[in-house]
Amino acid sequence: MALKEEKLEMEGEITESLRNRMFRVRLDNGHQMIGYTAGKMKRYRIRMGPGDRVRVEVSAYDLDRGRIVYRLR
């Protein structure tokens, strides 16, 4: 049985809205990445825009892309 890889969770702010529910996110450590909307966020139609604080899951293999899993209040 294969083990599921660990995801890194980071927080940041959306700086730009791109096409196909993708966003440019600036993390708290200053790194910029592309964030795409996770499945549950699409299903429940959670709206996001520039200036919103979000929590991002990042794979250890690709640090330039991540899944936006939660919009912070």
Backbone bond lengths (Angstrom), bond angles and torsions (degrees), N, CA, C in turn:
res aa  C-N    CA-C-N  psi(-1)  N-CA   C-N-CA  omega(-1)  CA-C   N-CA-C  phi
1 M - - - 1.446 - - 1.539 108.89 -
2 A 1.302 115.81 131.01 1.464 120.79 -178.68 1.525 110.68 -80.77
3 L 1.319 115.78 142.53 1.457 120.81 176.86 1.522 109.75 -84.94
4 K 1.321 115.81 143.11 1.457 120.56 178.08 1.525 108.95 -77.01
5 E 1.329 116.69 135.21 1.457 119.67 -178.18 1.522 110.60 -70.84
6 E 1.308 115.79 149.39 1.452 121.94 -179.95 1.527 110.42 -79.72
7 K 1.317 116.55 139.28 1.461 122.04 176.95 1.522 109.25 -104.38
8 L 1.306 116.38 144.71 1.458 122.18 174.57 1.521 107.89 -91.99
9 E 1.325 117.79 131.25 1.464 120.93 177.44 1.513 108.92 -105.55
10 M 1.342 115.12 128.13 1.459 120.97 -179.88 1.521 108.65 -133.96
11 E 1.325 115.35 161.12 1.458 120.36 177.50 1.519 109.06 -115.61
12 G 1.329 115.14 149.80 1.451 120.13 179.40 1.510 111.23 -163.48
13 E 1.323 115.16 -169.55 1.462 122.04 -177.80 1.517 109.14 -127.66
14 I 1.323 116.33 137.37 1.460 121.41 177.26 1.524 108.36 -73.66
15 T 1.336 116.27 127.29 1.457 119.87 -179.95 1.521 112.35 -107.28
16 E 1.342 117.84 -24.19 1.460 120.65 -176.79 1.521 109.14 -152.54
17 S 1.310 116.13 142.44 1.458 121.81 176.36 1.527 108.95 -99.13
18 L 1.326 116.23 125.16 1.454 121.79 -179.72 1.532 108.60 -107.38
19 R 1.329 116.95 -176.34 1.461 119.84 -178.16 1.529 111.31 -78.96
20 N 1.315 116.48 165.14 1.465 124.67 175.47 1.526 113.15 56.86
21 R 1.337 116.58 44.04 1.463 122.29 178.00 1.522 113.21 55.99
22 M 1.326 115.30 38.79 1.460 120.67 176.13 1.524 108.11 -115.34
23 F 1.333 115.36 150.89 1.458 121.06 -175.17 1.515 109.69 -138.33
24 R 1.343 115.46 152.19 1.455 120.35 171.52 1.529 105.83 -93.66
25 V 1.327 115.81 126.23 1.463 121.60 -174.22 1.524 109.24 -119.60
26 R 1.335 116.35 132.00 1.467 121.28 172.74 1.525 106.46 -102.45
27 L 1.345 115.20 117.33 1.458 120.67 -179.22 1.522 110.37 -75.66
28 D 1.335 115.93 165.94 1.459 120.56 -178.64 1.524 112.42 -64.18
29 N 1.339 117.44 -24.62 1.465 119.80 179.15 1.533 112.35 -86.55
30 G 1.350 118.38 3.69 1.457 122.30 176.07 1.516 114.87 97.47
31 H 1.325 117.80 -10.41 1.465 122.24 -179.52 1.525 110.11 -74.42
32 Q 1.343 117.40 139.93 1.468 121.02 176.18 1.512 109.59 -105.02
33 M 1.336 116.52 144.42 1.458 121.52 -179.18 1.511 109.61 -150.70
34 I 1.337 115.51 169.05 1.453 122.52 174.48 1.531 107.19 -96.93
35 G 1.317 116.70 128.88 1.459 121.05 178.05 1.522 109.54 -117.06
36 Y 1.319 116.28 135.02 1.454 119.93 176.69 1.521 108.96 -115.94
37 T 1.308 116.33 155.55 1.452 122.39 -173.57 1.522 110.84 -73.92
38 A 1.320 116.98 131.06 1.465 121.94 178.02 1.527 110.00 -72.23
39 G 1.310 116.42 163.31 1.461 122.79 -174.77 1.519 114.67 -57.71
40 K 1.334 117.96 -45.37 1.471 120.70 -179.25 1.529 110.66 -67.14
41 M 1.334 117.04 -31.94 1.460 119.91 178.98 1.531 109.67 -68.40
42 K 1.342 116.66 -36.97 1.470 120.42 176.43 1.519 110.69 -68.55
43 R 1.334 115.99 -43.55 1.466 121.42 -175.97 1.525 111.67 -60.72
44 Y 1.339 116.75 -43.94 1.460 120.61 -178.30 1.518 112.91 -93.86
45 R 1.326 116.94 8.55 1.470 123.97 175.04 1.529 112.60 52.39
46 I 1.330 115.75 51.47 1.464 120.89 176.10 1.525 107.46 -75.70
47 R 1.320 116.53 122.76 1.462 120.68 -177.86 1.514 110.62 -90.28
48 M 1.325 114.90 141.27 1.464 121.32 178.57 1.516 108.59 -137.10
49 G 1.311 114.90 155.09 1.451 120.02 178.28 1.513 110.52 -153.68
50 P 1.324 116.97 175.23 1.463 120.12 178.87 1.528 110.96 -57.74
51 G 1.321 115.49 136.23 1.461 121.09 -179.03 1.515 113.62 99.96
52 D 1.319 118.65 -14.53 1.464 121.66 179.92 1.523 110.62 -77.93
53 R 1.332 116.08 142.31 1.460 122.40 175.18 1.518 107.98 -88.99
54 V 1.333 117.65 135.10 1.456 122.14 -176.29 1.531 110.36 -136.45
55 R 1.339 115.00 159.33 1.460 122.37 171.92 1.520 107.19 -106.57
56 V 1.339 116.55 131.46 1.464 122.77 -173.18 1.524 109.60 -121.05
57 E 1.342 116.54 134.57 1.463 121.89 171.91 1.521 107.77 -95.62
58 V 1.341 116.51 129.25 1.455 121.62 -176.75 1.526 108.73 -124.16
59 S 1.321 116.49 135.96 1.452 121.19 174.53 1.529 109.13 -78.62
60 A 1.304 116.43 148.32 1.466 120.19 179.11 1.527 111.28 -69.98
61 Y 1.337 117.59 -17.82 1.463 121.61 -177.35 1.524 112.85 -84.41
62 D 1.332 117.68 -32.94 1.470 121.23 -178.28 1.520 108.70 -131.86
63 L 1.322 117.05 101.97 1.459 121.26 -176.31 1.526 112.99 -88.21
64 D 1.349 117.95 2.99 1.461 121.02 179.69 1.519 113.10 -97.97
65 R 1.335 118.07 -6.12 1.459 121.98 179.05 1.519 109.11 -133.35
66 G 1.321 116.85 147.31 1.457 119.96 179.14 1.513 111.25 -156.03
67 R 1.334 115.39 161.97 1.463 121.92 177.81 1.513 109.56 -96.89
68 I 1.322 117.14 127.75 1.459 121.26 175.57 1.523 106.51 -81.93
69 V 1.340 116.46 115.72 1.465 120.38 -174.32 1.515 113.07 -108.38
70 Y 1.344 118.96 -14.67 1.458 119.70 -176.95 1.520 109.47 -156.84
71 R 1.332 115.90 137.18 1.463 120.39 173.99 1.524 107.57 -101.42
72 L 1.333 116.98 121.58 1.462 121.56 -177.72 1.517 110.50 -79.49
73 R 1.280 116.54 152.11 1.470 121.94 -178.69 1.514 111.17 -85.24
